[in-house]
């Protein structure tokens, strides 16, 4: 499977429940690790900026979809949802670039799984604060 197919799989996996989205997301990272040589070659030949742009575009879609899943039933503002998605996109892109810079030696799946564990409730809490701010106006 090529890198673009892995990315498309990640994007397609972000429908339905949070659990389904997380499973698709983690399976995609495992696949990306297995096929990482292609992305690593792009990173080495095109450079970090090009890879960041590519990943940024990809993860924008993924995280916007994830935030919509997380925000179900929470009337957060669209601007705040986009802001949270941008934060997640930039963090994930940064971790992937670090992974590539390390020669793909860092445990990317473990890192992503741990970050998800640590920050999932923070995302929901940020969405709730956004909704509370709207209600207070």
Secondary structure, DSSP 8 states (H G I E B T S, - for coil): --HHHHHHHHHHH-SS-HHHHHHHHHHHHHHHHHTHHHHHHHHHHH-HHHHHHHHHHHHHHHHHHHHHHHTTT----HHHHHHHHHHHHHHHHHHHHHHHHTTS-S-HHHHHHHHHHHHHHHHHHHHHHHHHHHHH-
